[in-house]
């Protein structure tokens, strides 16, 4: 699984970090950091994170 976040679109709301904390996190500067190739066992959480993103900045690919 490959995860891409359009950082130009992302507004750092952090909903993804709540839905999938093993993949997405807000750093000390308040900016999003993420694992671009998380384990497939996290797919449900990652897809939920993409769904709850207010600006739909997360793309999940196989």
Secondary structure per residue as TSV (DSSP state, phi and psi in degrees):
chain	resnum	aa	ss	phi	psi
A	1	X	-	360.0	139.1
A	2	X	E	-121.5	133.0
A	3	X	E	-116.6	131.3
A	4	X	E	-128.6	136.7
A	5	X	E	-118.3	127.1
A	6	X	-	-76.4	96.5
A	7	X	T	-69.1	-19.0
A	8	X	T	-72.9	-28.4
A	9	X	T	-90.2	-33.6
A	10	X	-	-59.0	134.9
A	11	X	-	-113.1	15.2
A	12	X	-	56.9	39.6
A	13	X	-	-67.3	-31.8
A	14	X	-	87.3	6.2
A	15	X	H	-62.0	-34.3
A	16	X	H	-65.0	-37.1
A	17	X	H	-67.5	-27.9
A	18	X	H	-76.0	-41.8
A	19	X	H	-73.6	-36.0
A	20	X	-	-141.5	71.7
A	21	X	T	-65.6	-17.9
A	22	X	T	-77.0	-14.4
A	23	X	T	-114.2	-40.0
A	24	X	E	-115.7	142.6
A	25	X	E	-152.6	151.6
A	26	X	E	-98.9	123.5
A	27	X	-	-78.9	-179.5
A	28	X	T	-63.4	-21.3
A	29	X	T	-89.4	1.1
A	30	X	S	82.8	16.0
A	31	X	-	-106.9	150.1
A	32	X	E	-73.5	136.1
A	33	X	E	-125.2	148.9
A	34	X	E	-154.4	159.2
A	35	X	-	-90.6	115.3
A	36	X	T	-75.2	-14.8
A	37	X	T	-136.9	66.4
A	38	X	-	-72.1	162.6
A	39	X	-	-62.5	144.0
A	40	X	G	-61.5	-20.7
A	41	X	G	-65.9	-15.0
A	42	X	G	-96.0	7.1
A	43	X	H	-54.3	-46.8
A	44	X	H	-59.6	-43.5
A	45	X	H	-65.2	-42.2
A	46	X	H	-65.9	-42.0
A	47	X	H	-65.7	-35.9
A	48	X	H	-64.3	-42.1
A	49	X	H	-60.3	-42.9
A	50	X	H	-63.4	-39.4
A	51	X	H	-66.2	-37.2
A	52	X	H	-88.0	-5.7
A	53	X	-	-62.2	119.6
A	54	X	T	-61.3	-26.5
A	55	X	T	-111.5	7.5
A	56	X	-	52.3	49.8
A	57	X	-	-91.1	-4.6
A	58	X	E	-103.0	129.0
A	59	X	E	-116.4	128.5
A	60	X	E	-113.5	126.0
A	61	X	E	-128.2	154.6
A	62	X	-	-79.6	360.0
